[in-house]
């Protein structure tokens, strides 16, 4: 399946859209707040729109905004964004078996469209590589819905930044959406222990710069999960 048209016609495309639609309100609220924050931080509307469509990473955008506002050196802004997004290296490693057969242009498109919720929902629906056509159709449907759920509210937030109050606390809706998904994935003892370890590591490493506590938490959770999985397989 090397065309978006063939993926769109597959039944799994609609399944991917539906799964993402269930959590879209949280994504939309988070995106709206990010759009407002970009303009409030001093970015012009054209630059804010450019950042929204090209960066497409809420955490990195929010981390870069205060640095842009104080005129930090460009390398500092880039380094911060890279550190915040290091978790996608881990996501990419786990998604590699699913995408490695695709042409380069489709792998680049998948990399651009992969987000936290896209990754979580895809791995929940397809925990192991299988029917490539169905899995790719699901991914494109899921990722497309997530892109629309992010970009449309982001544009609204950018255009209406001066009339939307910043004290609504809408950004917490995105956190709640991630918590709900995370809870639904704790289906056994290994994932539950990994989640607890990741959460503990995130709190313990919170003082690290550039939000590196996110990377520490993911690495700790993955290591514990792999260790428990290997121990369980080695047990008689």
N, C-alpha and C positions, 0 to 999 in steps of 0.2 A: 504494500500500500504506500505509494509515493506521491499521492496527490490529496490535497485537502478535500477535493470534491468526492473522491471515493470514501474517505473517512466520514464525511458528512452524511453519506447515504447509509452508513452502517448503523444497525440498532444500538451498538455500544456507545456511539457518539451521543445519543440522547440520554443514555444512562449516566454518562460523564457529566452532561449538562445538569441533569436533575440532582446528582450528588452535590455538585458545587452550589446549585441554587439554594439548597437547604441551609448553607452557611453564608450565603451572599450578603444578608443584612449586616452581619458583623464585618465582613470585608468592606462593604460600602461605607459603613460608619467610620472605620479606620481610614479609608481613603479620603473621605470628605474632610476629616480633620487634617490629614497630611496636606491636602490641597490648600486649605485655609492657612496652615502654618507656613507654607512656602511663601505665600504673598505677605503674610504678617512679618516674616523674617526679612523682607526687603526685596525679594525677587520681583522683577517685572512680570506681567502676565505672559508675554511670549517666552521668556526664559523659564518660567515655572511650567508652562505647557511642554516645552522642550525637555525639561528634566523629568517630568512625569512619564512622557512617552518613551524616552530613551533609557532612563535608569530603571524604572519599573521595579523598585525595591523600597518598600516603605521604611524599613528600619534604617537602611543606608541613607535615604533621603532625609529622615528626621535627624540622623546623627551628623549629617553634613551641614544642615541648615545653620546651627549656631556658629560653626566655623566660618561659613560664608558671611554671616552677619558681622563677625569681628574682623573680617579680612585676613583670615589665616592663609599661610602659603598653600599653593595648589597641591604640593606633594603631601602636606598634612591631611588635606581633605581626601585625596585619593587613598592614602594609607588607611585613614579611618574607615572609608567605605569598603576597602578590601578586607579589613579585619572583621567588620560587621558581617560581611557576606562570606566569610570563610566556611560557614556551615554548608554552603552549597557545594563545596569540594566533596564533603562527605555524602551529600545527596547525590551528586553526580556519580560517585564511585558505586553507590548502590543501584543507581538507575542504568549503569553502563550495559549490563546484560540485556536490557530491554531495547536499547536504542543503537547498539553498536552496528547493527545491520543496515541502518539508514544511511542515505547519502549525506555528505557533509552539510549541505544547506539545510536539510531537515533536522540534523542534530543541532545546528546553530539556532534554528527556530525553536526547538524544544528547550535548549538552554535558556533562551530569552524568556520563554513562557513559563518555565518552571518556577513555582513559588512555594512557600511553606505549605499552604493548604493543598496545593496541587500535588506536591510530593506525598503528603500524609494520606490523602484520599486515594491516590493511585496505588500506594503500597498496601493500603487496607483492602482495596478491591482486588489487587493482583499481587499477593505476597511472593509469588515465585513466577519466573518467566514461563510463558505458555503460548497460547494462540496469539501470534504477533499481530495479525490483522485486527482482532478484537481489542487487544490491549492498546494498540496505537489509536484506534478509533475512540476508545474511552479517554485516552490522554488528551487528544485534540479537542474533544467535546468539553472535558473538564477544564483544560487550560484556557480555551476560548471564553468560556463562561466566567472564569476567574478574571481574565483580562478585562472583559467588559464591566464586571462588577467593581473593578478597581478604577479603570480609566474614566468611566462616565461620572461617578461621584467626585473623582479628583478634579475633573474639568469644572464641574459645578462649584466645588469648593474654591478653585482658583478664580473663577469669574465672579463669584458672590462672596468673596472673602470679607469684604467690608460690611456685609449685612448679616453674617453668621456669627453668633457669639462663640467665643473660644472656651467658655466655662460649662459647656453642656456635658463634658466627659464622654463624648461619643467614642473616643479612641479605645476606651475600655471594652467596648463591644467586640472589637477584634480579638482582644485577649480572651474574652469569654468564649468566643468561637473556637480558638485554639485549645482552650482547656477542655471544652466539650469533646472535641475530636480526640484529644490525648486520652481522655478517660475511656472513650469507646475502644481504644486500641489496647488497653491493658487487659488482654484476654487470658493471660496466664501468669505464673509466678515470676518468670524471667523478665517479662516486660514491666510488671509492676515494680519489681526491685530496681530495674534499670531506670524507670521513671523517677523513683524516689532518690536514687543516687544522682541522677542528672539535676533534679531540683535542688538537692543539697549542695552539689558542686557549684551550681549557678549562684546560690546565695553566698557560699564561702568565697567565691572568686569575684563577687560583685564589684570590688574596689579596683579591679584591673582596668587599665585604660582601653579606649577604643571598643568598649563592649566585648572584650575578649572573653568575658565570663560565659557568653553564649557558646563560643567554641569549646571552652573547657567543659561545660555541661554536656554538650553533645558527645564529645570525645569520651567523657567518663561513662555516660549512659551506654554508648556503643561498646566500649571495652567490657563493661560488666555484663552486658547482654551476650556478647560473644563468648566470654569466659563461662557463663552459666550454661549456655547452649553446648559448648564443647564438653563441659563436665558431665552434663546429662547424657550426651552421646557415648562418653567413655565408661559410664557406670554399667555394671553387669546387669 
